[in-house]
Amino acid sequence: MKALSEQLTELAARAKKTEDFVAAAKERDRNQLEADRTALKTAISESKAEAKEDMAAVQAETKVAWGELGASMDQWLAKVRAAADERRTERNIKRAQRDAEVAEDVAVGAIDLALFALDQAEYAVSDAVLARANADEMAVSG
C-alpha cells in the first residue's frame, strides 16, 4: 500500500489531469477521444481492481464503513474520531498506533475512491463530447 503522502500527490496530479482533459476535450479529434476513452476504460478497470485489493486489507470496521459509503460514512467517521479521541486520552501507545493505522487506511481508501471517481468523470466527459459530436454531425448531414 502506498504512503498517504504519495497517494495525495497522485490525487493532485490526477485532479490536474482531469481538469486538463475536460478543457481539451472539445479541441480533440474524434479518433483521439475514442483512443482516450479506451485508455480510460482500462484505467477504470485497473483502478477498480486496485481499490478492491486495498479494501480487503483494511480492518473490519473500515470494510463496513466502505460498504455503507453514502450517508453512513459521516456517521462512521464521527464514531472513529470519537473513539480515537477517547483512546488518545488513555495514552495507550499500542492503541494509538492501531488508531493511526486505521485512520491511514481510511485515508488511503478515500484517495483510491477519489482516483476512481476522477477516472469515471473523465470517461463521462468523453462520452458527452462524443455524443455532442455525433449530434452535430447528424444535424449537418441530416
N, CA, C and O atoms as a GROMACS GRO file, in nm:
protein
  568
    1MET      N    1   0.084  -0.117   0.000
    1MET     CA    2   0.000   0.000   0.000
    1MET      C    3   0.089   0.124   0.000
    1MET      O    4   0.190   0.129   0.071
    2LYS      N    5   0.053   0.225  -0.079
    2LYS     CA    6   0.131   0.348  -0.090
    2LYS      C    7   0.114   0.432   0.036
    2LYS      O    8   0.013   0.425   0.105
    3ALA      N    9   0.215   0.512   0.063
    3ALA     CA   10   0.209   0.605   0.176
    3ALA      C   11   0.105   0.712   0.147
    3ALA      O   12   0.077   0.744   0.031
    4LEU      N   13   0.049   0.766   0.252
    4LEU     CA   14  -0.055   0.868   0.239
    4LEU      C   15  -0.006   0.987   0.158
    4LEU      O   16  -0.080   1.038   0.074
    5SER      N   17   0.117   1.032   0.181
    5SER     CA   18   0.169   1.148   0.107
    5SER      C   19   0.182   1.117  -0.042
    5SER      O   20   0.156   1.203  -0.126
    6GLU      N   21   0.221   0.992  -0.076
    6GLU     CA   22   0.230   0.953  -0.217
    6GLU      C   23   0.092   0.953  -0.281
    6GLU      O   24   0.075   0.997  -0.394
    7GLN      N   25  -0.007   0.904  -0.206
    7GLN     CA   26  -0.143   0.900  -0.261
    7GLN      C   27  -0.198   1.040  -0.280
    7GLN      O   28  -0.266   1.067  -0.379
    8LEU      N   29  -0.171   1.130  -0.186
    8LEU     CA   30  -0.218   1.268  -0.201
    8LEU      C   31  -0.153   1.335  -0.322
    8LEU      O   32  -0.219   1.410  -0.394
    9THR      N   33  -0.025   1.308  -0.343
    9THR     CA   34   0.045   1.361  -0.460
    9THR      C   35  -0.020   1.307  -0.587
    9THR      O   36  -0.043   1.381  -0.683
   10GLU      N   37  -0.048   1.177  -0.588
   10GLU     CA   38  -0.112   1.115  -0.705
   10GLU      C   39  -0.252   1.174  -0.727
   10GLU      O   40  -0.292   1.198  -0.841
   11LEU      N   41  -0.326   1.196  -0.618
   11LEU     CA   42  -0.459   1.255  -0.629
   11LEU      C   43  -0.452   1.394  -0.690
   11LEU      O   44  -0.533   1.428  -0.776
   12ALA      N   45  -0.357   1.475  -0.646
   12ALA     CA   46  -0.343   1.610  -0.701
   12ALA      C   47  -0.308   1.605  -0.849
   12ALA      O   48  -0.361   1.681  -0.929
   13ALA      N   49  -0.217   1.514  -0.885
   13ALA     CA   50  -0.179   1.501  -1.026
   13ALA      C   51  -0.297   1.454  -1.110
   13ALA      O   52  -0.317   1.504  -1.221
   14ARG      N   53  -0.375   1.361  -1.058
   14ARG     CA   54  -0.491   1.309  -1.133
   14ARG      C   55  -0.599   1.416  -1.147
   14ARG      O   56  -0.665   1.425  -1.250
   15ALA      N   57  -0.618   1.496  -1.041
   15ALA     CA   58  -0.716   1.603  -1.049
   15ALA      C   59  -0.676   1.704  -1.157
   15ALA      O   60  -0.761   1.750  -1.233
   16LYS      N   61  -0.548   1.738  -1.163
   16LYS     CA   62  -0.498   1.828  -1.266
   16LYS      C   63  -0.516   1.767  -1.404
   16LYS      O   64  -0.557   1.835  -1.498
   17LYS      N   65  -0.487   1.637  -1.417
   17LYS     CA   66  -0.503   1.568  -1.545
   17LYS      C   67  -0.649   1.572  -1.590
   17LYS      O   68  -0.678   1.594  -1.708
   18THR      N   69  -0.741   1.551  -1.496
   18THR     CA   70  -0.884   1.555  -1.528
   18THR      C   71  -0.924   1.696  -1.571
   18THR      O   72  -0.999   1.712  -1.667
   19GLU      N   73  -0.874   1.796  -1.501
   19GLU     CA   74  -0.902   1.935  -1.538
   19GLU      C   75  -0.854   1.964  -1.680
   19GLU      O   76  -0.926   2.023  -1.760
   20ASP      N   77  -0.732   1.923  -1.711
   20ASP     CA   78  -0.676   1.942  -1.844
   20ASP      C   79  -0.755   1.865  -1.950
   20ASP      O   80  -0.778   1.914  -2.060
   21PHE      N   81  -0.796   1.744  -1.915
   21PHE     CA   82  -0.874   1.660  -2.007
   21PHE      C   83  -1.005   1.730  -2.045
   21PHE      O   84  -1.041   1.737  -2.162
   22VAL      N   85  -1.075   1.781  -1.943
   22VAL     CA   86  -1.203   1.848  -1.969
   22VAL      C   87  -1.182   1.972  -2.055
   22VAL      O   88  -1.259   1.997  -2.147
   23ALA      N   89  -1.077   2.049  -2.026
   23ALA     CA   90  -1.050   2.172  -2.102
   23ALA      C   91  -1.017   2.140  -2.248
   23ALA      O   92  -1.056   2.215  -2.338
   24ALA      N   93  -0.946   2.031  -2.271
   24ALA     CA   94  -0.901   1.998  -2.406
   24ALA      C   95  -0.998   1.909  -2.483
   24ALA      O   96  -0.979   1.887  -2.602
   25ALA      N   97  -1.100   1.857  -2.417
   25ALA     CA   98  -1.186   1.756  -2.479
   25ALA      C   99  -1.251   1.805  -2.608
   25ALA      O  100  -1.258   1.731  -2.706
   26LYS      N  101  -1.299   1.928  -2.609
   26LYS     CA  102  -1.368   1.978  -2.728
   26LYS      C  103  -1.273   2.005  -2.844
   26LYS      O  104  -1.316   2.012  -2.960
   27GLU      N  105  -1.145   2.022  -2.814
   27GLU     CA  106  -1.048   2.051  -2.918
   27GLU      C  107  -0.989   1.925  -2.981
   27GLU      O  108  -0.923   1.933  -3.085
   28ARG      N  109  -1.012   1.813  -2.921
   28ARG     CA  110  -0.955   1.689  -2.972
   28ARG      C  111  -1.038   1.634  -3.087
   28ARG      O  112  -1.158   1.660  -3.096
   29ASP      N  113  -0.973   1.560  -3.172
   29ASP     CA  114  -1.047   1.497  -3.280
   29ASP      C  115  -1.112   1.368  -3.230
   29ASP      O  116  -1.076   1.316  -3.124
   30ARG      N  117  -1.205   1.320  -3.303
   30ARG     CA  118  -1.286   1.205  -3.266
   30ARG      C  119  -1.199   1.081  -3.239
   30ARG      O  120  -1.220   1.012  -3.140
   31ASN      N  121  -1.101   1.054  -3.327
   31ASN     CA  122  -1.016   0.936  -3.308
   31ASN      C  123  -0.938   0.944  -3.177
   31ASN      O  124  -0.925   0.846  -3.105
   32GLN      N  125  -0.886   1.063  -3.147
   32GLN     CA  126  -0.811   1.079  -3.023
   32GLN      C  127  -0.903   1.060  -2.902
   32GLN      O  128  -0.864   0.996  -2.805
   33LEU      N  129  -1.024   1.116  -2.908
   33LEU     CA  130  -1.119   1.099  -2.798
   33LEU      C  131  -1.154   0.952  -2.777
   33LEU      O  132  -1.161   0.905  -2.663
   34GLU      N  133  -1.174   0.879  -2.886
   34GLU     CA  134  -1.206   0.738  -2.873
   34GLU      C  135  -1.088   0.660  -2.816
   34GLU      O  136  -1.107   0.567  -2.737
   35ALA      N  137  -0.967   0.696  -2.856
   35ALA     CA  138  -0.847   0.630  -2.802
   35ALA      C  139  -0.834   0.662  -2.652
   35ALA      O  140  -0.805   0.574  -2.571
   36ASP      N  141  -0.856   0.789  -2.617
   36ASP     CA  142  -0.851   0.828  -2.476
   36ASP      C  143  -0.957   0.753  -2.396
   36ASP      O  144  -0.931   0.708  -2.284
   37ARG      N  145  -1.073   0.740  -2.453
   37ARG     CA  146  -1.184   0.672  -2.387
   37ARG      C  147  -1.151   0.526  -2.361
   37ARG      O  148  -1.181   0.472  -2.255
   38THR      N  149  -1.088   0.461  -2.460
   38THR     CA  150  -1.047   0.322  -2.442
   38THR      C  151  -0.943   0.311  -2.331
   38THR      O  152  -0.950   0.220  -2.248
   39ALA      N  153  -0.848   0.403  -2.331
   39ALA     CA  154  -0.746   0.403  -2.225
   39ALA      C  155  -0.809   0.428  -2.088
   39ALA      O  156  -0.770   0.366  -1.989
   40LEU      N  157  -0.907   0.517  -2.083
   40LEU     CA  158  -0.976   0.544  -1.957
   40LEU      C  159  -1.051   0.422  -1.908
   40LEU      O  160  -1.054   0.394  -1.788
   41LYS      N  161  -1.113   0.351  -1.999
   41LYS     CA  162  -1.187   0.231  -1.961
   41LYS      C  163  -1.093   0.129  -1.897
   41LYS      O  164  -1.127   0.066  -1.797
   42THR      N  165  -0.974   0.114  -1.955
   42THR     CA  166  -0.873   0.024  -1.898
   42THR      C  167  -0.829   0.074  -1.761
   42THR      O  168  -0.818  -0.004  -1.666
   43ALA      N  169  -0.805   0.204  -1.751
   43ALA     CA  170  -0.762   0.262  -1.622
   43ALA      C  171  -0.870   0.244  -1.516
   43ALA      O  172  -0.838   0.218  -1.400
   44ILE      N  173  -0.996   0.258  -1.554
   44ILE     CA  174  -1.106   0.240  -1.459
   44ILE      C  175  -1.107   0.097  -1.409
   44ILE      O  176  -1.122   0.073  -1.289
   45SER      N  177  -1.091   0.000  -1.499
   45SER     CA  178  -1.088  -0.140  -1.458
   45SER      C  179  -0.972  -0.166  -1.363
   45SER      O  180  -0.988  -0.234  -1.262
   46GLU      N  181  -0.856  -0.111  -1.396
   46GLU     CA  182  -0.739  -0.130  -1.310
   46GLU      C  183  -0.761  -0.062  -1.175
   46GLU      O  184  -0.727  -0.119  -1.071
   47SER      N  185  -0.816   0.059  -1.176
   47SER     CA  186  -0.842   0.130  -1.051
   47SER      C  187  -0.941   0.054  -0.964
   47SER      O  188  -0.927   0.046  -0.842
   48LYS      N  189  -1.042   0.000  -1.030
   48LYS     CA  190  -1.143  -0.075  -0.957
   48LYS      C  191  -1.079  -0.197  -0.891
   48LYS      O  192  -1.106  -0.225  -0.774
   49ALA      N  193  -0.996  -0.270  -0.965
   49ALA     CA  194  -0.928  -0.388  -0.910
   49ALA      C  195  -0.836  -0.348  -0.795
   49ALA      O  196  -0.830  -0.416  -0.692
   50GLU      N  197  -0.764  -0.238  -0.813
   50GLU     CA  198  -0.672  -0.190  -0.710
   50GLU      C  199  -0.749  -0.149  -0.584
   50GLU      O  200  -0.707  -0.179  -0.473
   51ALA      N  201  -0.862  -0.081  -0.603
   51ALA     CA  202  -0.944  -0.039  -0.489
   51ALA      C  203  -0.996  -0.160  -0.412
   51ALA      O  204  -1.000  -0.159  -0.290
   52LYS      N  205  -1.037  -0.265  -0.486
   52LYS     CA  206  -1.086  -0.386  -0.419
   52LYS      C  207  -0.976  -0.451  -0.337
   52LYS      O  208  -1.001  -0.496  -0.226
   53GLU      N  209  -0.854  -0.456  -0.391
   53GLU     CA  210  -0.742  -0.513  -0.317
   53GLU      C  211  -0.715  -0.433  -0.190
   53GLU      O  212  -0.694  -0.490  -0.083
   54ASP      N  213  -0.715  -0.300  -0.202
   54ASP     CA  214  -0.690  -0.215  -0.085
   54ASP      C  215  -0.797  -0.232   0.021
   54ASP      O  216  -0.768  -0.236   0.140
   55MET      N  217  -0.921  -0.241  -0.023
   55MET     CA  218  -1.031  -0.256   0.072
   55MET      C  219  -1.020  -0.387   0.149
   55MET      O  220  -1.056  -0.393   0.266
   56ALA      N  221  -0.970  -0.493   0.084
   56ALA     CA  222  -0.954  -0.621   0.152
   56ALA      C  223  -0.853  -0.611   0.264
   56ALA      O  224  -0.862  -0.686   0.362
   57ALA      N  225  -0.758  -0.521   0.253
   57ALA     CA  226  -0.653  -0.506   0.353
   57ALA      C  227  -0.697  -0.422   0.473
   57ALA      O  228  -0.632  -0.425   0.578
   58VAL      N  229  -0.803  -0.348   0.460
   58VAL     CA  230  -0.849  -0.258   0.565
   58VAL      C  231  -0.923  -0.338   0.673
   58VAL      O  232  -0.990  -0.436   0.641
   59GLN      N  233  -0.913  -0.298   0.797
   59GLN     CA  234  -0.975  -0.369   0.908
   59GLN      C  235  -1.126  -0.377   0.894
   59GLN      O  236  -1.186  -0.300   0.818
   60ALA      N  237  -1.188  -0.470   0.966
   60ALA     CA  238  -1.330  -0.500   0.955
   60ALA      C  239  -1.417  -0.376   0.973
   60ALA      O  240  -1.516  -0.359   0.902
   61GLU      N  241  -1.382  -0.290   1.065
   61GLU     CA  242  -1.462  -0.170   1.088
   61GLU      C  243  -1.462  -0.080   0.964
   61GLU      O  244  -1.565  -0.022   0.930
   62THR      N  245  -1.348  -0.070   0.897
   62THR     CA  246  -1.336   0.010   0.777
   62THR      C  247  -1.416  -0.052   0.662
   62THR      O  248  -1.479   0.020   0.585
   63LYS      N  249  -1.412  -0.187   0.652
   63LYS     CA  250  -1.487  -0.255   0.546
   63LYS      C  251  -1.636  -0.224   0.557
   63LYS      O  252  -1.702  -0.198   0.457
   64VAL      N  253  -1.688  -0.227   0.678
   64VAL     CA  254  -1.830  -0.198   0.699
   64VAL      C  255  -1.862  -0.056   0.652
   64VAL      O  256  -1.963  -0.031   0.587
   65ALA      N  257  -1.772   0.037   0.688
   65ALA     CA  258  -1.797   0.177   0.651
   65ALA      C  259  -1.798   0.195   0.500
   65ALA      O  260  -1.883   0.267   0.447
   66TRP      N  261  -1.702   0.130   0.429
   66TRP     CA  262  -1.699   0.144   0.284
   66TRP      C  263  -1.819   0.076   0.220
   66TRP      O  264  -1.866   0.119   0.115
   67GLY      N  265  -1.870  -0.030   0.282
   67GLY     CA  266  -1.987  -0.098   0.229
   67GLY      C  267  -2.111  -0.012   0.237
   67GLY      O  268  -2.203  -0.026   0.157
   68GLU      N  269  -2.114   0.078   0.334
   68GLU     CA  270  -2.229   0.167   0.354
   68GLU      C  271  -2.192   0.310   0.322
   68GLU      O  272  -2.239   0.403   0.387
   69LEU      N  273  -2.109   0.329   0.222
   69LEU     CA  274  -2.041   0.454   0.192
   69LEU      C  275  -2.127   0.578   0.208
   69LEU      O  276  -2.091   0.666   0.286
   70GLY      N  277  -2.235   0.589   0.142
   70GLY     CA  278  -2.319   0.709   0.137
   70GLY      C  279  -2.336   0.784   0.267
   70GLY      O  280  -2.240   0.842   0.318
   71ALA      N  281  -2.456   0.783   0.319
   71ALA     CA  282  -2.489   0.862   0.437
   71ALA      C  283  -2.420   0.811   0.562
   71ALA      O  284  -2.389   0.889   0.652
   72SER      N  285  -2.396   0.681   0.569
   72SER     CA  286  -2.335   0.626   0.690
   72SER      C  287  -2.188   0.661   0.702
   72SER      O  288  -2.131   0.645   0.811
   73MET      N  289  -2.124   0.707   0.596
   73MET     CA  290  -1.982   0.741   0.601
   73MET      C  291  -1.956   0.850   0.705
   73MET      O  292  -1.862   0.839   0.783
   74ASP      N  293  -2.037   0.954   0.706
   74ASP     CA  294  -2.018   1.062   0.803
   74ASP      C  295  -2.036   1.012   0.945
   74ASP      O  296  -1.959   1.048   1.034
   75GLN      N  297  -2.139   0.928   0.967
   75GLN     CA  298  -2.162   0.872   1.100
   75GLN      C  299  -2.043   0.788   1.145
   75GLN      O  300  -1.995   0.801   1.258
   76TRP      N  301  -1.998   0.704   1.056
   76TRP     CA  302  -1.888   0.614   1.090
   76TRP      C  303  -1.761   0.691   1.122
   76TRP      O  304  -1.694   0.662   1.220
   77LEU      N  305  -1.728   0.791   1.039
   77LEU     CA  306  -1.608   0.870   1.065
   77LEU      C  307  -1.618   0.943   1.199
   77LEU      O  308  -1.519   0.954   1.271
   78ALA      N  309  -1.736   0.991   1.233
   78ALA     CA  310  -1.755   1.057   1.362
   78ALA      C  311  -1.729   0.959   1.476
   78ALA      O  312  -1.667   0.993   1.576
   79LYS      N  313  -1.776   0.836   1.459
   79LYS     CA  314  -1.755   0.732   1.560
   79LYS      C  315  -1.606   0.699   1.574
   79LYS      O  316  -1.555   0.686   1.685
   80VAL      N  317  -1.538   0.684   1.461
   80VAL     CA  318  -1.394   0.653   1.463
   80VAL      C  319  -1.318   0.767   1.530
   80VAL      O  320  -1.229   0.743   1.612
   81ARG      N  321  -1.352   0.890   1.494
   81ARG     CA  322  -1.282   1.005   1.554
   81ARG      C  323  -1.307   1.012   1.704
   81ARG      O  324  -1.216   1.041   1.782
   82ALA      N  325  -1.433   0.985   1.744
   82ALA     CA  326  -1.464   0.988   1.888
   82ALA      C  327  -1.387   0.879   1.962
   82ALA      O  328  -1.333   0.903   2.070
   83ALA      N  329  -1.381   0.760   1.903
   83ALA     CA  330  -1.305   0.650   1.965
   83ALA      C  331  -1.156   0.685   1.971
   83ALA      O  332  -1.090   0.656   2.071
   84ALA      N  333  -1.104   0.745   1.866
   84ALA     CA  334  -0.963   0.785   1.863
   84ALA      C  335  -0.935   0.891   1.971
   84ALA      O  336  -0.833   0.885   2.040
   85ASP      N  337  -1.027   0.986   1.985
   85ASP     CA  338  -1.012   1.088   2.089
   85ASP      C  339  -1.011   1.024   2.228
   85ASP      O  340  -0.930   1.061   2.313
   86GLU      N  341  -1.100   0.928   2.249
   86GLU     CA  342  -1.107   0.857   2.375
   86GLU      C  343  -0.976   0.784   2.403
   86GLU      O  344  -0.922   0.789   2.514
   87ARG      N  345  -0.927   0.715   2.301
   87ARG     CA  346  -0.804   0.637   2.317
   87ARG      C  347  -0.683   0.727   2.340
   87ARG      O  348  -0.592   0.692   2.415
   88ARG      N  349  -0.683   0.844   2.275
   88ARG     CA  350  -0.571   0.936   2.294
   88ARG      C  351  -0.561   0.978   2.440
   88ARG      O  352  -0.451   0.995   2.494
   89THR      N  353  -0.675   0.996   2.503
   89THR     CA  354  -0.672   1.036   2.643
   89THR      C  355  -0.622   0.923   2.732
   89THR      O  356  -0.570   0.950   2.841
   90GLU      N  357  -0.635   0.801   2.690
   90GLU     CA  358  -0.585   0.688   2.768
   90GLU      C  359  -0.432   0.676   2.759
   90GLU      O  360  -0.370   0.608   2.840
   91ARG      N  361  -0.374   0.742   2.662
   91ARG     CA  362  -0.229   0.742   2.642
   91ARG      C  363  -0.173   0.600   2.626
   91ARG      O  364  -0.062   0.571   2.671
   92ASN      N  365  -0.251   0.516   2.564
   92ASN     CA  366  -0.206   0.380   2.539
   92ASN      C  367  -0.137   0.378   2.403
   92ASN      O  368  -0.203   0.394   2.300
   93ILE      N  369  -0.007   0.358   2.401
   93ILE     CA  370   0.072   0.369   2.278
   93ILE      C  371   0.026   0.269   2.173
   93ILE      O  372   0.010   0.305   2.057
   94LYS      N  373   0.005   0.144   2.212
   94LYS     CA  374  -0.037   0.044   2.114
   94LYS      C  375  -0.171   0.079   2.052
   94LYS      O  376  -0.190   0.066   1.931
   95ARG      N  377  -0.263   0.122   2.134
   95ARG     CA  378  -0.394   0.162   2.080
   95ARG      C  379  -0.382   0.283   1.989
   95ARG      O  380  -0.447   0.290   1.885
   96ALA      N  381  -0.298   0.378   2.029
   96ALA     CA  382  -0.279   0.498   1.947
   96ALA      C  383  -0.218   0.461   1.812
   96ALA      O  384  -0.257   0.517   1.710
   97GLN      N  385  -0.123   0.368   1.811
   97GLN     CA  386  -0.064   0.325   1.686
   97GLN      C  387  -0.168   0.253   1.598
   97GLN      O  388  -0.173   0.275   1.478
   98ARG      N  389  -0.249   0.169   1.659
   98ARG     CA  390  -0.355   0.100   1.585
   98ARG      C  391  -0.455   0.201   1.528
   98ARG      O  392  -0.500   0.188   1.414
   99ASP      N  393  -0.491   0.300   1.608
   99ASP     CA  394  -0.581   0.406   1.561
   99ASP      C  395  -0.521   0.479   1.442
   99ASP      O  396  -0.591   0.510   1.345
  100ALA      N  397  -0.391   0.508   1.449
  100ALA     CA  398  -0.324   0.577   1.338
  100ALA      C  399  -0.328   0.491   1.213
  100ALA      O  400  -0.353   0.543   1.104
  101GLU      N  401  -0.305   0.362   1.226
  101GLU     CA  402  -0.310   0.272   1.110
  101GLU      C  403  -0.449   0.268   1.049
  101GLU      O  404  -0.464   0.271   0.927
  102VAL      N  405  -0.552   0.262   1.134
  102VAL     CA  406  -0.689   0.263   1.082
  102VAL      C  407  -0.718   0.394   1.011
  102VAL      O  408  -0.775   0.394   0.902
  103ALA      N  409  -0.678   0.506   1.070
  103ALA     CA  410  -0.701   0.636   1.008
  103ALA      C  411  -0.627   0.647   0.875
  103ALA      O  412  -0.681   0.701   0.778
  104GLU      N  413  -0.504   0.595   0.869
  104GLU     CA  414  -0.429   0.596   0.744
  104GLU      C  415  -0.496   0.508   0.640
  104GLU      O  416  -0.503   0.544   0.523
  105ASP      N  417  -0.546   0.391   0.682
  105ASP     CA  418  -0.616   0.302   0.589
  105ASP      C  419  -0.742   0.369   0.534
  105ASP      O  420  -0.773   0.357   0.415
  106VAL      N  421  -0.813   0.440   0.620
  106VAL     CA  422  -0.933   0.512   0.575
  106VAL      C  423  -0.894   0.619   0.474
  106VAL      O  424  -0.960   0.635   0.371
  107ALA      N  425  -0.787   0.693   0.503
  107ALA     CA  426  -0.741   0.798   0.411
  107ALA      C  427  -0.698   0.738   0.277
  107ALA      O  428  -0.732   0.793   0.172
  108VAL      N  429  -0.625   0.628   0.280
  108VAL     CA  430  -0.582   0.562   0.157
  108VAL      C  431  -0.703   0.517   0.076
  108VAL      O  432  -0.709   0.536  -0.045
  109GLY      N  433  -0.800   0.457   0.144
  109GLY     CA  434  -0.921   0.414   0.075
  109GLY      C  435  -0.998   0.530   0.015
  109GLY      O  436  -1.052   0.520  -0.095
  110ALA      N  437  -1.004   0.641   0.087
  110ALA     CA  438  -1.074   0.760   0.037
  110ALA      C  439  -1.004   0.816  -0.086
  110ALA      O  440  -1.070   0.860  -0.180
  111ILE      N  441  -0.871   0.814  -0.084
  111ILE     CA  442  -0.796   0.863  -0.201
  111ILE      C  443  -0.818   0.770  -0.319
  111ILE      O  444  -0.837   0.816  -0.431
  112ASP      N  445  -0.816   0.638  -0.295
  112ASP     CA  446  -0.844   0.543  -0.404
  112ASP      C  447  -0.982   0.570  -0.463
  112ASP      O  448  -1.001   0.566  -0.585
  113LEU      N  449  -1.079   0.596  -0.376
  113LEU     CA  450  -1.214   0.626  -0.423
  113LEU      C  451  -1.215   0.754  -0.506
  113LEU      O  452  -1.282   0.761  -0.609
  114ALA      N  453  -1.141   0.856  -0.462
  114ALA     CA  454  -1.134   0.981  -0.536
  114ALA      C  455  -1.070   0.960  -0.673
  114ALA      O  456  -1.117   1.015  -0.773
  115LEU      N  457  -0.963   0.880  -0.678
  115LEU     CA  458  -0.899   0.850  -0.807
  115LEU      C  459  -0.995   0.777  -0.899
  115LEU      O  460  -1.003   0.808  -1.018
  116PHE      N  461  -1.069   0.683  -0.845
  116PHE     CA  462  -1.168   0.609  -0.924
  116PHE      C  463  -1.275   0.706  -0.976
  116PHE      O  464  -1.316   0.698  -1.092
  117ALA      N  465  -1.319   0.798  -0.890
  117ALA     CA  466  -1.420   0.896  -0.932
  117ALA      C  467  -1.367   0.987  -1.042
  117ALA      O  468  -1.441   1.023  -1.133
  118LEU      N  469  -1.240   1.025  -1.036
  118LEU     CA  470  -1.181   1.108  -1.141
  118LEU      C  471  -1.179   1.032  -1.274
  118LEU      O  472  -1.208   1.091  -1.378
  119ASP      N  473  -1.145   0.904  -1.270
  119ASP     CA  474  -1.148   0.823  -1.393
  119ASP      C  475  -1.289   0.820  -1.449
  119ASP      O  476  -1.308   0.833  -1.570
  120GLN      N  477  -1.388   0.801  -1.362
  120GLN     CA  478  -1.527   0.798  -1.407
  120GLN      C  479  -1.568   0.932  -1.469
  120GLN      O  480  -1.639   0.936  -1.569
  121ALA      N  481  -1.522   1.040  -1.408
  121ALA     CA  482  -1.554   1.174  -1.459
  121ALA      C  483  -1.494   1.194  -1.598
  121ALA      O  484  -1.561   1.247  -1.687
  122GLU      N  485  -1.369   1.154  -1.618
  122GLU     CA  486  -1.307   1.167  -1.750
  122GLU      C  487  -1.383   1.084  -1.853
  122GLU      O  488  -1.406   1.130  -1.965
  123TYR      N  489  -1.422   0.966  -1.816
  123TYR     CA  490  -1.496   0.880  -1.907
  123TYR      C  491  -1.631   0.944  -1.944
  123TYR      O  492  -1.671   0.942  -2.060
  124ALA      N  493  -1.699   1.001  -1.845
  124ALA     CA  494  -1.827   1.067  -1.870
  124ALA      C  495  -1.810   1.188  -1.962
  124ALA      O  496  -1.894   1.213  -2.049
  125VAL      N  497  -1.702   1.264  -1.943
  125VAL     CA  498  -1.676   1.380  -2.030
  125VAL      C  499  -1.653   1.333  -2.173
  125VAL      O  500  -1.706   1.392  -2.267
  126SER      N  501  -1.574   1.226  -2.191
  126SER     CA  502  -1.550   1.176  -2.327
  126SER      C  503  -1.680   1.129  -2.391
  126SER      O  504  -1.702   1.152  -2.510
  127ASP      N  505  -1.768   1.064  -2.313
  127ASP     CA  506  -1.899   1.023  -2.364
  127ASP      C  507  -1.980   1.145  -2.409
  127ASP      O  508  -2.041   1.144  -2.516
  128ALA      N  509  -1.979   1.248  -2.326
  128ALA     CA  510  -2.056   1.368  -2.358
  128ALA      C  511  -2.004   1.437  -2.483
  128ALA      O  512  -2.083   1.479  -2.568
  129VAL      N  513  -1.874   1.448  -2.496
  129VAL     CA  514  -1.815   1.514  -2.613
  129VAL      C  515  -1.845   1.433  -2.739
  129VAL      O  516  -1.879   1.490  -2.843
  130LEU      N  517  -1.831   1.302  -2.729
  130LEU     CA  518  -1.861   1.217  -2.845
  130LEU      C  519  -2.009   1.223  -2.883
  130LEU      O  520  -2.043   1.225  -3.001
  131ALA      N  521  -2.096   1.225  -2.783
  131ALA     CA  522  -2.239   1.236  -2.811
  131ALA      C  523  -2.271   1.369  -2.880
  131ALA      O  524  -2.351   1.373  -2.973
  132ARG      N  525  -2.208   1.478  -2.833
  132ARG     CA  526  -2.228   1.608  -2.894
  132ARG      C  527  -2.176   1.608  -3.038
  132ARG      O  528  -2.239   1.663  -3.127
  133ALA      N  529  -2.060   1.545  -3.061
  133ALA     CA  530  -2.004   1.537  -3.196
  133ALA      C  531  -2.097   1.459  -3.288
  133ALA      O  532  -2.118   1.498  -3.402
  134ASN      N  533  -2.152   1.350  -3.239
  134ASN     CA  534  -2.247   1.272  -3.319
  134ASN      C  535  -2.371   1.355  -3.353
  134ASN      O  536  -2.417   1.354  -3.466
  135ALA      N  537  -2.423   1.425  -3.253
  135ALA     CA  538  -2.542   1.508  -3.276
  135ALA      C  539  -2.512   1.618  -3.377
  135ALA      O  540  -2.594   1.645  -3.465
  136ASP      N  541  -2.396   1.682  -3.364
  136ASP     CA  542  -2.359   1.789  -3.457
  136ASP      C  543  -2.342   1.735  -3.598
  136ASP      O  544  -2.384   1.799  -3.694
  137GLU      N  545  -2.280   1.617  -3.612
  137GLU     CA  546  -2.264   1.556  -3.744
  137GLU      C  547  -2.399   1.523  -3.806
  137GLU      O  548  -2.420   1.545  -3.926
  138MET      N  549  -2.491   1.471  -3.725
  138MET     CA  550  -2.624   1.439  -3.776
  138MET      C  551  -2.697   1.565  -3.821
  138MET      O  552  -2.766   1.564  -3.923
  139ALA      N  553  -2.683   1.672  -3.744
  139ALA     CA  554  -2.750   1.797  -3.776
  139ALA      C  555  -2.698   1.854  -3.909
  139ALA      O  556  -2.775   1.906  -3.990
  140VAL      N  557  -2.568   1.843  -3.930
  140VAL     CA  558  -2.507   1.896  -4.053
  140VAL      C  559  -2.547   1.809  -4.172
  140VAL      O  560  -2.580   1.863  -4.278
  141SER      N  561  -2.544   1.678  -4.158
  141SER     CA  562  -2.571   1.588  -4.272
  141SER      C  563  -2.719   1.560  -4.291
  141SER      O  564  -2.759   1.514  -4.397
  142GLY      N  565  -2.799   1.588  -4.192
  142GLY     CA  566  -2.937   1.546  -4.195
  142GLY      C  567  -3.033   1.643  -4.246
  142GLY      O  568  -3.153   1.614  -4.252
   0.00000   0.00000   0.00000
